[in-house]
Amino acid sequence: MNARSVARSGRRRLQGGVSLIEVLVALLVFGIGLLGLAALIIVSLRSTQSAYLRTQASVLAQGMSNRMRANPIGVWSGSYNSVYPLSDSVTSSCNGSACTPAQLAQQDGSEWSQQLSAALPQPAATITCSASSTPDTVSMYERPPYGGNCSLSIRWTERAQGDSSHSAAATQTFSWNFQP
């Protein structure tokens, strides 16, 4: 063997070790990238769930405001002012028959309570309507607005952002002031 072949074989051995280290470093960088991607997907899913719950709260609030718009006498007589979801013992008494405005408000509240419980985790809602003056029933149907405002607030719990132990819960609130 001459000196040249020994030198070449020595370089080959060094290059063989260097390429193995390069592969290990590349695998390490790739693994860290995959962990980052997994964390990004988890945060994305959590944000999507949070946005879904906010959308549900908004849709539920709009639905109740439409029910209230259809029953102005019930609104201004205070029949909708309550804390929701209503207890299970509250049932509607006007299925299939003509309802008074108070009975219709009770039915609306009962149905809305069921929707709240089905759509949001641990929901709590309040509706408060205040009228500057209560109009008579004739003018109530003739011209809006009625000189009053309603405040609707929906609260629910969701897992807090960055909660690695899955134990912390954050209370979210959707508040809306409107004139039915």
Backbone as CSV, one residue per row, in Angstrom:
resi,resn,N_x,N_y,N_z,CA_x,CA_y,CA_z,C_x,C_y,C_z
1,MET,0.837,-1.171,0.000,0.000,0.000,0.000,0.877,1.227,0.000
2,ASN,0.521,2.137,-0.766,1.319,3.354,-0.773,0.666,4.398,0.138
3,ALA,1.303,5.495,0.340,0.854,6.550,1.257,-0.418,7.227,0.771
4,ARG,-0.530,7.293,-0.557,-1.716,7.924,-1.116,-2.992,7.139,-0.794
5,SER,-3.009,5.881,-0.927,-4.187,5.079,-0.640,-4.530,5.109,0.851
6,VAL,-3.520,5.157,1.703,-3.764,5.238,3.140,-4.437,6.576,3.467
7,ALA,-3.963,7.655,2.854,-4.545,8.976,3.097,-5.989,9.032,2.605
8,ARG,-6.242,8.417,1.447,-7.618,8.407,0.927,-8.537,7.603,1.842
9,SER,-8.077,6.469,2.263,-8.925,5.642,3.120,-9.176,6.334,4.454
10,GLY,-8.230,7.109,4.947,-8.424,7.875,6.172,-9.469,8.951,5.993
11,ARG,-9.460,9.586,4.833,-10.459,10.612,4.565,-11.853,9.992,4.425
12,ARG,-11.899,8.854,3.819,-13.188,8.195,3.683,-13.778,7.870,5.047
13,ARG,-12.981,7.442,5.918,-13.491,7.145,7.248,-13.987,8.409,7.939
14,LEU,-13.292,9.513,7.800,-13.731,10.770,8.397,-15.024,11.250,7.747
15,GLN,-15.092,11.146,6.431,-16.293,11.587,5.743,-17.482,10.683,6.082
16,GLY,-17.272,9.426,6.250,-18.345,8.512,6.623,-18.923,8.888,7.980
17,GLY,-18.100,9.249,8.930,-18.565,9.679,10.245,-19.261,11.022,10.187
18,VAL,-18.783,11.922,9.381,-19.393,13.241,9.252,-20.782,13.105,8.643
19,SER,-20.975,12.265,7.654,-22.290,12.116,7.044,-23.274,11.484,8.036
20,LEU,-22.840,10.608,8.901,-23.706,10.029,9.916,-24.148,11.106,10.911
21,ILE,-23.248,11.963,11.301,-23.600,13.065,12.198,-24.570,14.010,11.506
22,GLU,-24.358,14.269,10.242,-25.265,15.134,9.497,-26.678,14.549,9.449
23,VAL,-26.773,13.251,9.259,-28.079,12.586,9.230,-28.745,12.686,10.600
24,LEU,-28.012,12.476,11.666,-28.577,12.567,13.017,-29.050,13.986,13.333
25,VAL,-28.285,14.987,12.932,-28.685,16.380,13.142,-29.934,16.689,12.315
26,ALA,-29.989,16.200,11.099,-31.161,16.425,10.255,-32.408,15.775,10.872
27,LEU,-32.257,14.568,11.419,-33.376,13.906,12.084,-33.819,14.680,13.320
28,LEU,-32.877,15.218,14.062,-33.200,16.007,15.231,-33.983,17.267,14.834
29,VAL,-33.519,17.968,13.835,-34.203,19.174,13.359,-35.600,18.818,12.831
30,PHE,-35.706,17.728,12.095,-36.995,17.280,11.573,-37.948,16.932,12.716
31,GLY,-37.451,16.241,13.739,-38.273,15.874,14.900,-38.775,17.103,15.641
32,ILE,-37.920,18.096,15.835,-38.337,19.337,16.496,-39.388,20.051,15.652
33,GLY,-39.222,20.039,14.351,-40.216,20.639,13.457,-41.560,19.948,13.562
34,LEU,-41.558,18.608,13.648,-42.820,17.875,13.796,-43.497,18.176,15.130
35,LEU,-42.708,18.309,16.197,-43.284,18.677,17.492,-43.916,20.069,17.431
36,GLY,-43.263,20.996,16.772,-43.825,22.337,16.594,-45.111,22.305,15.800
37,LEU,-45.148,21.494,14.762,-46.353,21.354,13.948,-47.498,20.758,14.765
38,ALA,-47.192,19.764,15.602,-48.226,19.166,16.450,-48.783,20.192,17.435
39,ALA,-47.895,21.008,18.020,-48.350,22.054,18.941,-49.226,23.074,18.215
40,LEU,-48.875,23.420,17.004,-49.660,24.360,16.213,-51.054,23.800,15.917
41,ILE,-51.142,22.530,15.620,-52.440,21.897,15.345,-53.300,21.888,16.603
42,ILE,-52.706,21.618,17.758,-53.466,21.605,19.015,-54.017,22.997,19.319
43,VAL,-53.204,24.027,19.165,-53.668,25.397,19.404,-54.765,25.758,18.408
44,SER,-54.624,25.321,17.179,-55.642,25.592,16.163,-56.970,24.938,16.522
45,LEU,-56.931,23.695,16.986,-58.163,23.010,17.375,-58.828,23.694,18.557
46,ARG,-58.020,24.126,19.523,-58.574,24.815,20.674,-59.224,26.135,20.269
47,SER,-58.581,26.856,19.382,-59.132,28.132,18.916,-60.414,27.911,18.120
48,THR,-60.449,26.855,17.355,-61.644,26.533,16.588,-62.809,26.219,17.519
49,GLN,-62.573,25.474,18.578,-63.619,25.152,19.546,-64.112,26.417,20.242
50,SER,-63.210,27.299,20.603,-63.583,28.552,21.248,-64.443,29.406,20.313
51,ALA,-64.058,29.490,19.056,-64.833,30.258,18.078,-66.208,29.622,17.864
52,TYR,-66.269,28.306,17.866,-67.547,27.606,17.710,-68.498,27.958,18.855
53,LEU,-67.983,27.966,20.087,-68.829,28.276,21.233,-69.311,29.729,21.190
54,ARG,-68.433,30.643,20.763,-68.851,32.042,20.634,-69.946,32.184,19.573
55,THR,-69.817,31.451,18.495,-70.841,31.483,17.443,-72.161,30.931,17.963
56,GLN,-72.098,29.845,18.726,-73.322,29.282,19.305,-74.005,30.294,20.215
57,ALA,-73.226,30.997,21.035,-73.795,32.008,21.931,-74.455,33.121,21.129
58,SER,-73.825,33.543,20.058,-74.378,34.600,19.223,-75.685,34.159,18.563
59,VAL,-75.717,32.951,18.051,-76.929,32.427,17.406,-78.056,32.276,18.427
60,LEU,-77.730,31.790,19.618,-78.747,31.650,20.661,-79.308,33.005,21.084
61,ALA,-78.446,34.004,21.208,-78.898,35.348,21.580,-79.806,35.931,20.502
62,GLN,-79.432,35.749,19.261,-80.260,36.257,18.160,-81.616,35.566,18.145
63,GLY,-81.612,34.272,18.391,-82.876,33.525,18.418,-83.806,34.007,19.516
64,MET,-83.254,34.257,20.697,-84.096,34.736,21.792,-84.584,36.157,21.530
65,SER,-83.752,36.994,20.947,-84.196,38.361,20.649,-85.332,38.341,19.612
66,ASN,-85.287,37.404,18.675,-86.382,37.278,17.694,-87.670,36.812,18.367
67,ARG,-87.546,35.890,19.323,-88.724,35.454,20.069,-89.325,36.632,20.839
68,MET,-88.441,37.440,21.415,-88.905,38.587,22.189,-89.547,39.636,21.288
69,ARG,-89.005,39.802,20.101,-89.583,40.758,19.141,-91.007,40.350,18.754
70,ALA,-91.251,39.057,18.734,-92.577,38.552,18.364,-93.579,38.658,19.518
71,ASN,-93.121,38.953,20.720,-94.002,39.025,21.890,-93.721,40.316,22.678
72,PRO,-94.011,41.489,22.110,-93.658,42.738,22.795,-94.404,42.947,24.115
73,ILE,-95.623,42.462,24.223,-96.357,42.623,25.488,-95.659,41.819,26.584
74,GLY,-95.220,40.616,26.245,-94.483,39.813,27.217,-93.168,40.461,27.622
75,VAL,-92.506,41.117,26.669,-91.228,41.782,26.973,-91.442,42.909,27.964
76,TRP,-92.365,43.817,27.660,-92.516,45.014,28.480,-93.315,44.779,29.749
77,SER,-93.930,43.611,29.870,-94.554,43.277,31.152,-93.556,42.570,32.071
78,GLY,-92.348,42.315,31.568,-91.297,41.725,32.405,-91.271,40.217,32.411
79,SER,-92.006,39.580,31.520,-92.086,38.115,31.523,-90.785,37.443,31.091
80,TYR,-89.920,38.145,30.369,-88.654,37.553,29.924,-87.509,37.834,30.887
81,ASN,-87.712,38.763,31.831,-86.656,39.094,32.782,-86.435,37.905,33.713
82,SER,-85.323,37.220,33.519,-85.073,36.015,34.308,-83.625,35.592,34.183
83,VAL,-83.287,34.572,34.957,-81.990,33.913,34.865,-82.237,32.573,34.189
84,TYR,-81.430,32.266,33.201,-81.588,31.037,32.425,-80.341,30.192,32.567
85,PRO,-80.357,28.898,32.363,-81.496,28.059,32.025,-82.467,27.942,33.193
86,LEU,-83.742,27.874,32.854,-84.784,27.729,33.852,-84.703,26.333,34.450
87,SER,-85.234,26.173,35.640,-85.224,24.855,36.263,-86.101,23.899,35.463
88,ASP,-85.863,22.628,35.621,-86.617,21.619,34.872,-88.105,21.615,35.237
89,SER,-88.447,22.144,36.402,-89.842,22.126,36.818,-90.691,23.147,36.055
90,VAL,-90.052,24.116,35.411,-90.796,25.114,34.641,-91.126,24.523,33.273
91,THR,-92.406,24.377,33.013,-92.841,23.840,31.726,-93.828,24.799,31.085
92,SER,-94.022,24.620,29.840,-94.941,25.469,29.096,-96.355,24.942,29.268
93,SER,-97.290,25.878,29.368,-98.681,25.465,29.555,-99.544,25.799,28.349
94,CYS,-98.931,26.088,27.218,-99.758,26.485,26.067,-99.387,25.711,24.808
95,ASN,-99.201,24.435,24.926,-98.918,23.617,23.741,-100.209,23.367,22.980
96,GLY,-100.253,23.840,21.752,-101.404,23.592,20.895,-102.608,24.473,21.154
97,SER,-102.529,25.395,22.108,-103.663,26.278,22.359,-103.183,27.725,22.352
98,ALA,-104.139,28.644,22.383,-103.780,30.065,22.401,-103.109,30.402,23.726
99,CYS,-102.061,31.192,23.638,-101.286,31.543,24.822,-101.456,33.015,25.159
100,THR,-101.343,33.318,26.431,-101.228,34.711,26.837,-99.773,35.128,26.595
101,PRO,-99.475,36.416,26.554,-98.085,36.832,26.384,-97.154,36.274,27.468
102,ALA,-97.639,36.178,28.698,-96.813,35.630,29.782,-96.543,34.137,29.566
103,GLN,-97.548,33.391,29.119,-97.362,31.964,28.849,-96.401,31.752,27.682
104,LEU,-96.525,32.592,26.650,-95.620,32.488,25.514,-94.183,32.786,25.941
105,ALA,-94.006,33.774,26.802,-92.670,34.088,27.308,-92.115,32.919,28.118
106,GLN,-92.971,32.268,28.894,-92.538,31.106,29.671,-92.138,29.955,28.745
107,GLN,-92.917,29.741,27.693,-92.574,28.696,26.725,-91.262,29.030,26.017
108,ASP,-91.102,30.293,25.596,-89.852,30.710,24.951,-88.661,30.485,25.877
109,GLY,-88.832,30.844,27.140,-87.751,30.668,28.108,-87.395,29.209,28.328
110,SER,-88.419,28.364,28.372,-88.189,26.933,28.558,-87.448,26.325,27.360
111,GLU,-87.891,26.664,26.158,-87.232,26.145,24.952,-85.811,26.693,24.822
112,TRP,-85.627,27.976,25.136,-84.295,28.583,25.042,-83.354,27.973,26.076
113,SER,-83.887,27.642,27.250,-83.078,26.996,28.287,-82.553,25.641,27.797
114,GLN,-83.409,24.898,27.130,-82.975,23.606,26.585,-81.901,23.796,25.528
115,GLN,-82.071,24.807,24.678,-81.063,25.077,23.647,-79.736,25.511,24.268
116,LEU,-79.798,26.348,25.299,-78.569,26.768,25.991,-77.816,25.568,26.541
117,SER,-78.547,24.706,27.237,-77.908,23.543,27.862,-77.339,22.579,26.832
118,ALA,-77.962,22.499,25.667,-77.481,21.585,24.633,-76.276,22.149,23.877
119,ALA,-76.181,23.467,23.747,-75.160,24.056,22.884,-73.910,24.531,23.614
120,LEU,-74.014,24.870,24.892,-72.882,25.462,25.603,-72.559,24.678,26.867
121,PRO,-71.273,24.589,27.226,-70.905,23.908,28.469,-71.154,24.810,29.682
122,GLN,-71.901,24.319,30.627,-72.230,25.021,31.869,-72.736,26.439,31.610
123,PRO,-73.852,26.573,30.889,-74.331,27.914,30.538,-75.065,28.594,31.691
124,ALA,-75.033,29.912,31.662,-75.838,30.748,32.548,-76.148,32.010,31.756
125,ALA,-77.387,32.435,31.793,-77.779,33.615,31.023,-78.748,34.453,31.828
126,THR,-78.737,35.741,31.552,-79.702,36.644,32.170,-80.269,37.567,31.097
127,ILE,-81.540,37.858,31.245,-82.193,38.827,30.375,-82.861,39.851,31.282
128,THR,-82.585,41.116,30.997,-83.177,42.209,31.757,-83.656,43.261,30.775
129,CYS,-84.933,43.552,30.820,-85.506,44.592,29.963,-86.035,45.716,30.847
130,SER,-85.733,46.924,30.450,-86.232,48.080,31.192,-86.867,49.040,30.205
131,ALA,-88.034,49.493,30.558,-88.771,50.430,29.702,-88.800,51.791,30.378
132,SER,-88.568,52.829,29.600,-88.662,54.162,30.178,-90.105,54.462,30.548
133,SER,-91.017,53.928,29.765,-92.445,53.979,30.096,-93.097,52.799,29.385
134,THR,-94.010,52.148,30.060,-94.664,50.995,29.455,-95.799,51.484,28.571
135,PRO,-95.731,51.219,27.271,-96.785,51.695,26.368,-98.045,50.857,26.512
136,ASP,-99.137,51.423,26.089,-100.374,50.651,26.094,-100.314,49.613,24.976
137,THR,-101.151,48.620,25.042,-101.071,47.501,24.100,-101.369,47.905,22.666
138,VAL,-102.146,48.947,22.452,-102.457,49.374,21.087,-101.228,49.992,20.431
139,SER,-100.591,50.941,21.109,-99.431,51.602,20.507,-98.217,50.678,20.442
140,MET,-98.203,49.640,21.258,-97.084,48.709,21.234,-96.997,47.998,19.889
141,TYR,-98.127,47.686,19.298,-98.133,47.001,18.015,-98.016,47.951,16.825
142,GLU,-98.187,49.244,17.060,-98.188,50.190,15.957,-96.804,50.700,15.574
143,ARG,-95.970,51.012,16.548,-94.716,51.664,16.193,-93.577,51.239,17.119
144,PRO,-92.518,50.731,16.577,-91.305,50.577,17.358,-90.493,51.858,17.250
145,PRO,-89.556,52.199,18.022,-89.158,51.504,19.255,-90.099,51.862,20.400
146,TYR,-89.999,51.122,21.444,-90.947,51.230,22.538,-90.387,51.996,23.730
147,GLY,-89.272,52.618,23.582,-88.723,53.418,24.669,-88.048,52.601,25.735
148,GLY,-87.523,51.448,25.390,-86.838,50.624,26.376,-85.730,49.817,25.735
149,ASN,-84.876,49.265,26.563,-83.774,48.433,26.088,-83.743,47.130,26.854
150,CYS,-83.182,46.124,26.214,-82.983,44.830,26.853,-81.506,44.505,26.857
151,SER,-81.093,43.856,27.898,-79.709,43.409,28.026,-79.725,41.894,28.173
152,LEU,-78.965,41.230,27.342,-78.889,39.772,27.353,-77.432,39.392,27.560
153,SER,-77.165,38.559,28.516,-75.797,38.131,28.805,-75.769,36.613,28.917
154,ILE,-74.856,35.990,28.180,-74.693,34.533,28.214,-73.271,34.238,28.676
155,ARG,-73.144,33.356,29.662,-71.836,32.930,30.165,-71.707,31.414,30.026
156,TRP,-70.511,30.967,29.747,-70.230,29.538,29.661,-68.768,29.331,30.033
157,THR,-68.408,28.093,30.284,-67.016,27.788,30.634,-66.357,27.033,29.495
158,GLU,-65.091,27.319,29.320,-64.293,26.565,28.359,-62.888,26.454,28.901
159,ARG,-62.179,25.473,28.416,-60.819,25.241,28.897,-59.948,26.435,28.549
160,ALA,-59.136,26.838,29.504,-58.290,28.020,29.308,-57.200,27.742,28.284
161,GLN,-56.791,28.784,27.588,-55.730,28.681,26.576,-54.411,28.303,27.259
162,GLY,-53.724,27.317,26.746,-52.427,26.914,27.286,-52.524,26.062,28.533
163,ASP,-53.690,25.494,28.805,-53.883,24.672,29.994,-53.391,23.259,29.715
164,SER,-52.168,22.970,30.148,-51.584,21.660,29.858,-52.142,20.565,30.758
165,SER,-52.658,20.935,31.934,-53.198,19.920,32.839,-54.674,19.640,32.591
166,HIS,-55.294,20.396,31.690,-56.710,20.241,31.339,-57.620,20.421,32.557
167,SER,-57.214,21.261,33.496,-58.022,21.449,34.693,-58.591,22.856,34.822
168,ALA,-57.928,23.848,34.284,-58.407,25.217,34.434,-59.538,25.499,33.447
169,ALA,-60.533,26.194,33.916,-61.656,26.570,33.053,-61.815,28.077,33.103
170,ALA,-61.994,28.672,31.955,-62.188,30.119,31.859,-63.651,30.390,31.557
171,THR,-64.206,31.386,32.202,-65.582,31.779,31.946,-65.591,32.823,30.833
172,GLN,-66.354,32.552,29.811,-66.503,33.468,28.680,-67.882,34.112,28.776
173,THR,-67.998,35.339,28.297,-69.267,36.066,28.377,-69.589,36.714,27.035
174,PHE,-70.831,36.564,26.625,-71.354,37.253,25.449,-72.452,38.175,25.960
175,SER,-72.278,39.471,25.783,-73.274,40.448,26.235,-73.813,41.217,25.041
176,TRP,-75.091,41.515,25.109,-75.723,42.189,23.989,-76.844,43.085,24.520
177,ASN,-76.825,44.333,24.121,-77.908,45.265,24.415,-78.680,45.494,23.127
178,PHE,-79.980,45.361,23.201,-80.786,45.478,21.995,-82.147,46.048,22.331
179,GLN,-82.875,46.416,21.322,-84.207,46.947,21.463,-85.159,46.076,20.645
180,PRO,-85.935,45.240,21.316,-86.808,44.329,20.565,-87.934,45.039,19.827
